[in-house]
């Protein structure tokens, strides 16, 4: 049995990236591959509680410093494991100090990330803290690691500059928690779902005008599943905010006619791994998304979903789906099949297990 210490930013069950990668793979890794993951979060409950609230700067700073010092306990425990998995970074701020100490202690590192984390995301909250992140940190951790696991080809191209052992393991869905949902019995209002965290709410802005114009021609409800509501509701549409909670997540997403994943086309968003699209597809919703990087791999236009880049394309795609129940059914069923065949948690766990064993073998 291989025991791995897993250094993650947030407590278990809080972060989409962790949940749909390492946390989701953990039961399959233990049951099918003889690999046990034990999670060591950076954030204390106190920091998690205050981090995304506006203001509270001194309180945030105090908790960040305390949690950074508490990270020493993870380092002290590391020798009791066959290796350590670092998801994104060992500590929220500063250079790769703990990663270097971990490497020096002789513990093999498996590095996993699913975003272009070497770049600052535009419009992020906690801007001061973001400026304290070190630009070269991701490169350094790649160099220190026995193997690097990433979520798509774009991320792999970056990591491969600093480590020869890079494996692509896509973000996945646990289908037992994401059963196919029944279609809504009525088409009026037409319900558009978007699911995400407060940090990704700005990605809705590029399609605001398209949705607002579309809502002038028919009754529309925009359903936002998030840990915070939109600051500015969509005009001409009914706005519904659903407070995110892990329990019932699939059912909450499925109570819609379409799921959307708009993204601006920039260096940071090219690192996205398509989680929103996979969630919609898993529950049987047709998806409309921006055709950027991995989105083009997950969704084939007019076969497993629809692509839209311009305002006109977004309006046209929504209009097609609102007017054609058979099209919604066809795309929804095809999307579910794609998830079943390529993006299950069991598949992700198998690929991750292969990468771990290769990394530990190299380190030996």
Long-range contacts (C-beta under 8 A, 24 or more apart in sequence): 1-34, 1-35, 1-36, 2-34, 2-35, 2-36, 2-82, 2-83, 2-356, 2-357, 2-360, 3-36, 3-38, 3-80, 3-81, 3-82, 4-35, 4-36, 4-37, 4-38, 4-81, 4-82, 4-83, 4-84, 4-85, 4-110, 4-356, 5-38, 5-40, 5-74, 5-77, 5-78, 5-80, 5-81, 5-83, 5-84, 5-85, 5-107, 6-37, 6-38, 6-39, 6-40, 6-84, 6-85, 6-87, 7-40, 7-42, 7-74, 7-84, 7-85, 7-86, 7-87, 7-90, 7-98, 8-39, 8-40, 8-41, 8-42, 8-87, 8-88, 9-41, 9-42, 9-43, 9-87, 9-88, 9-89, 9-92, 10-41, 10-42, 10-43, 10-48, 11-41, 11-43, 11-45, 11-48, 12-39, 12-41, 13-246, 14-48, 16-196, 16-197, 16-275, 17-87, 17-88, 17-114, 17-115, 17-171, 17-275, 18-87, 19-246, 20-171, 20-172, 20-173, 20-275, 20-278, 21-87, 21-112, 21-114, 21-151, 21-169, 21-171, 21-172, 21-348, 22-85, 22-87, 22-112, 24-172, 24-173, 24-174, 24-345, 24-348, 25-172, 25-345, 25-348, 25-349, 25-352, 28-345, 28-346, 28-348, 28-349, 28-350, 29-349, 29-352, 29-353, 32-346, 32-349, 32-350, 32-353, 33-349, 33-350, 33-353, 35-353, 35-356, 37-85, 38-81, 40-73, 40-74, 40-77, 42-67, 42-68, 42-71, 42-90, 42-91, 42-92, 43-67, 43-92, 44-70, 51-126, 52-125, 52-126, 52-198, 52-199, 52-227, 52-228, 54-125, 57-128, 60-126, 60-129, 64-92, 64-93, 64-129, 67-91, 67-92, 68-92, 68-93, 68-94, 71-98, 74-98, 75-101, 75-102, 75-105, 78-102, 78-105, 78-107, 79-105, 79-106, 79-107, 81-107, 82-108, 82-360, 83-107, 83-108, 83-109, 83-110, 83-146, 83-356, 83-359, 83-360, 83-363, 84-108, 84-109, 84-110, 85-109, 85-110, 85-111, 85-112, 85-356, 86-110, 86-111, 86-112, 86-141, 86-145, 87-112, 87-113, 88-112, 88-113, 88-115, 88-117, 89-117, 89-137, 89-138, 89-141, 92-129, 93-129, 93-132, 93-133, 94-132, 94-134, 95-134, 95-136, 95-137, 95-140, 96-134, 96-137, 96-140, 96-141, 96-144, 99-140, 99-141, 99-144, 100-140, 100-144, 102-144, 103-144, 108-146, 108-359, 108-360, 108-363, 109-141, 109-144, 109-145, 109-146, 110-145, 110-146, 110-147, 110-148, 110-149, 110-355, 110-356, 110-359, 111-141, 111-142, 111-144, 111-145, 111-147, 111-148, 111-149, 111-159, 111-163, 112-148, 112-149, 112-150, 112-169, 112-352, 113-138, 113-150, 113-151, 113-155, 114-150, 114-151, 114-155, 114-171, 114-271, 114-273, 115-151, 115-155, 115-268, 115-271, 115-272, 115-273, 116-154, 116-155, 116-158, 116-267, 116-268, 116-269, 116-270, 116-271, 117-271, 118-158, 119-267, 119-268, 119-271, 120-268, 121-199, 121-268, 122-202, 122-264, 122-266, 122-268, 123-202, 124-199, 125-198, 125-199, 145-359, 146-359, 146-360, 146-362, 146-363, 147-355, 147-356, 147-358, 147-359, 147-362, 149-352, 149-355, 151-271, 151-273, 151-294, 152-271, 152-273, 152-274, 152-293, 152-294, 152-297, 153-293, 153-294, 154-270, 154-271, 154-293, 154-294, 155-271, 165-358, 165-359, 165-362, 167-351, 167-352, 167-354, 167-355, 167-358, 168-351, 169-348, 169-351, 169-352, 169-355, 170-273, 170-274, 170-294, 170-342, 170-343, 170-348, 171-273, 171-274, 171-275, 171-278, 171-343, 171-348, 172-278, 172-343, 172-344, 172-345, 172-347, 172-348, 173-278, 173-279, 173-282, 173-339, 173-343, 173-344, 173-345, 174-344, 174-345, 175-282, 175-339, 175-340, 175-344, 175-345, 177-249, 177-250, 178-250, 178-279, 178-282, 178-283, 178-339, 179-250, 179-283, 180-282, 180-283, 180-284, 180-336, 181-250, 181-251, 181-253, 181-254, 181-255, 181-283, 181-284, 181-285, 182-254, 183-257, 183-284, 183-325, 183-328, 183-329, 183-332, 184-255, 184-256, 184-257, 187-257, 187-322, 187-325, 188-218, 188-219, 189-218, 189-219, 189-220, 189-221, 189-238, 190-218, 190-219, 190-220, 190-221, 190-257, 190-258, 190-318, 190-321, 190-322, 191-220, 191-221, 191-223, 191-255, 191-256, 191-257, 191-258, 192-220, 192-221, 192-222, 192-223, 192-256, 192-257, 192-258, 192-259, 192-260, 192-318, 193-223, 193-225, 193-253, 193-255, 193-256, 193-258, 193-259, 193-260, 193-280, 193-285, 194-222, 194-223, 194-224, 194-225, 194-226, 194-259, 194-260, 194-261, 194-276, 195-225, 195-226, 195-244, 195-249, 195-252, 195-253, 195-259, 195-276, 195-279, 195-280, 196-225, 196-226, 196-276, 197-226, 197-227, 197-244, 198-226, 198-227, 198-228, 201-226, 201-228, 201-230, 201-231, 203-262, 203-263, 203-264, 203-269, 204-230, 204-262, 206-262, 206-263, 206-264, 207-260, 207-262, 207-311, 207-314, 208-234, 209-311, 210-311, 210-312, 210-314, 210-315, 210-318, 211-237, 211-314, 211-318, 212-236, 212-237, 213-311, 213-315, 214-314, 214-315, 214-318, 214-319, 217-319, 218-322, 223-255, 223-256, 225-249, 225-252, 225-253, 249-279, 250-279, 250-282, 250-283, 253-279, 253-280, 253-283, 253-285, 254-283, 254-284, 254-285, 256-285, 257-285, 257-286, 257-321, 257-322, 257-328, 258-285, 258-286, 258-287, 258-288, 258-318, 258-321, 258-328, 259-285, 259-286, 259-287, 259-288, 260-287, 260-288, 260-289, 261-287, 261-288, 261-289, 261-290, 261-295, 262-289, 262-290, 262-308, 262-314, 263-289, 263-290, 263-292, 263-295, 264-290, 265-290, 265-292, 265-309, 269-293, 274-298, 277-305, 278-339, 278-343, 280-335, 281-305, 281-332, 281-335, 281-336, 281-338, 281-339, 282-335, 282-336, 282-339, 283-336, 284-332, 284-333, 284-335, 284-336, 285-332, 285-335, 286-321, 286-327, 286-328, 286-331, 286-332, 286-335, 287-331, 287-335, 288-314, 288-317, 288-318, 288-321, 298-338, 298-343, 299-335, 299-338, 303-331, 303-334, 304-331, 304-334, 304-335, 304-337, 304-338, 305-331, 305-335, 306-331
